[in-house]
Amino acid sequence: MRLHEIHYDDSKPIDGYGPGFFRIGGQVFDGAICAFSTGVVSWDGYGDMATILSKKDDIDVLFVGTGAEIAHIPADFRDPLEEAGIGVEVMASPAACRTYNVLLSEGRRVAVALMPV
């Protein structure tokens, strides 16, 4: 089996998560967050589209982590993002973290909005 080292350039992958927190680049963030290739910010949940839309020119796909289990997201959250040209993929937060890390390592223009587990 051949292993390949992953390089993230200046971006920081999600190192871990647990009840109510995420660890990114060795720093712990409590509560819901948005992670972009340029950094991490606190996120106020589905009512907070402004945080994501402010980076719309840098995002092709947004992964939405809905917590420990996959759940539907409100249409009034999804629709404005898609109208802005951002693809939205919904999954449980653990899967969203893993998927974000893989695409980030490929240099893709991705972001992730995460509800804590």
Sequence and secondary structure as in RCSB ss.txt:
>XXXX:A:sequence
MRLHEIHYDDSKPIDGYGPGFFRIGGQVFDGAICAFSTGVVSWDGYGDMATILSKKDDIDVLFVGTGAEIAHIPA
DFRDPLEEAGIGVEVMASPAACRTYNVLLSEGRRVAVALMPV
>XXXX:A:secstr
        TT   EEEEETTEEEETTEEEES EEEETTEEEE   TT  HHHHTTGGG SEEEEE SSS     H
HHHHHHHHTT EEEEE HHHHHHHHHHHHHTT  EEEEE   
